[in-house]
Amino acid sequence: MTTSPATKLTSTAAWKDLTTQFELIGKKHLRDFFAEDASRAEKFSVEALGLLLDYSKNRIDSETMERLFALAETANLKQHIEAMFNGEKINTTEDRAVLHTALRAPQDAVVMVDGENVVPDVHAVLDKMTEFCNQVRSGAWKGQTGKSIRNVVNIGIGGSDLGPVMAYEALKHYSSRELTFRYVSNVDGTDFAEATIDLDPAETLFVVSSKTFTTLETMTNARTARQWLLAGLGGDSSAVAKHFVAVSTNAEKVKDFGIDTNNMFIFWDWVGGRYSMDSAIGLSTMLAIGPGHFRDLLAGFHEMDHHFRTTPFEQNLPVIMALLTVWYVNFFDAKTIAVLPYDQYLKRFPAYLQQLTMESNGKSTTLAGDRVSYDTSPIYWGEPGTNGQHSFYQLIHQGTHLIPCDFIAFANSLNPLGEHQDYLLANVIAQGEALAMGKTKEEVEAEGTNADLVPHRVFEGNRPSNTIMIDRLTPSILGKLIAMYEHNVFVQGVIWQLDSFDQWGVELGKVLAQKIIPELQSADAELAHDSSTNQLIKTYRKLKA
Ligand SMILES: O=P(O)(O)OC[C@H]1O[C@H](O)[C@H](O)[C@@H](O)[C@@H]1O
């Protein structure tokens, strides 16, 4: 294929041009950029698929963008995009295709993996999910005692939890209020105990979600759930079939656990965990919002996939966002990016993005196996506005770190109340303006501020942000937003020459934990760790009741 990594990134002409560009405009103030060009906002905005991306409050000019697009060309981005969509095994360290885009492909699409079109399989699972959800939502699916299901508990972690939780919260407005949804992820027993404390086992359905069906946390919680259920229903293990379903790629392990494979919804190894919320891992989402809304969500994803694949880079939302990130990380030395949704329903969106972005590109080895000589994924974090304004925004405005921000705002609330929405939107718009323009010493002095306070009240400004403005939050819009960040992450990974789809970095801790478990459970097993680790194990043994 044509996608083998290019020459060392920092030796390319495109990179050198960007270095020169940074020397030219890296210190130029956004106030000056705006003052010089009345059409700046228009020039640096893209409107597509119902989203306005205003990226004019970034420290760029037309030349910068041209050079960033040239960097994308140098990286063979177009070929990489085609390789992903065509099912080439671009996850080379695991020898897998990367086809979350096939999960939302229309029925008549053809996506080949190892000589087989996977789209019919995708739609067969969607149909099976639909049928099951209709049964549960209508009350036709009965539990062991003949009662309908009123509670759904998703047990999963990482990609088998963060996507479902985020989507449930984001689309709560569209969800059935007849059903209660809970999400258990942590191996800390408190998570399970609190999630089930007020639930009746006779009315509770567990969705055990795990790509591998081997994950310690999920298997431990699933076993506890089975005990809890059987204890509550008189111990007859035939109850499991009516109260447990599984979502996994691993039918054998599901069977070993005791879940009937008829009650299993499959997906495939070409779906990464953090890219799986629109696979059968979305079963709890479909149960909450219904099959129709779930299909709208998928359609939104697909529209963004199409946009990403077919739109010239200059108008391509994920490409622009990714290149701006590269610009700040590699030339301005930005370490973090804040994602700040001004919508309470998106409160788990930043947490979801943390796995998507950092598990994908938090790496320091290139596809060729070399240590990178440049920074890779920034740290993503955030909270919904306006809450964050009253805590950490101080640092974004006046701290010593440059933190590019993504503001996400909706013109129309799903819960219109008095003047709330005007206040919310005034705030998000004001934050972008304040960060960009700041407040000069002269402006502070002109307000009659005491001289000794002036330095404290100055805002340097020149702090970059994107603002994404949308009509209202719908399932389709959520799909578009998520796909936009998925592809943004993909483009970053292509530029940095990474395998964005493996996660070897999570293995070591898991292996060591397996070794430490028996050491904690034995009073006197000999310890051969470093002295700190030994001390912690001994202290735990002493304190443990
Ligand atoms: O879905 P599972 O196989 O249970 O995996 C759950 C999660 O655990 C792993 O440690 C990975 O880091 C994640 O990418 C994955 O989403």
The ligand as a Gaussian input file, in Angstrom:
#p B3LYP/6-31G(d) Opt

LIG

0 1
 O      -14.242000      -4.195000      26.119000
 P      -13.138000      -4.827000      26.883000
 O      -12.449000      -5.932000      26.142000
 O      -13.624000      -5.290000      28.240000
 O      -12.034000      -3.744000      27.135000
 C      -12.279000      -2.603000      27.884000
 C      -11.132000      -1.615000      27.816000
 O      -10.019000      -2.152000      28.481000
 C       -8.721000      -2.133000      27.953000
 O       -7.819000      -2.051000      29.015000
 C       -8.402000      -1.096000      26.911000
 O       -7.436000      -0.185000      27.362000
 C       -9.581000      -0.327000      26.405000
 O       -9.300000       0.102000      25.094000
 C      -10.839000      -1.150000      26.415000
 O      -11.901000      -0.373000      25.919000

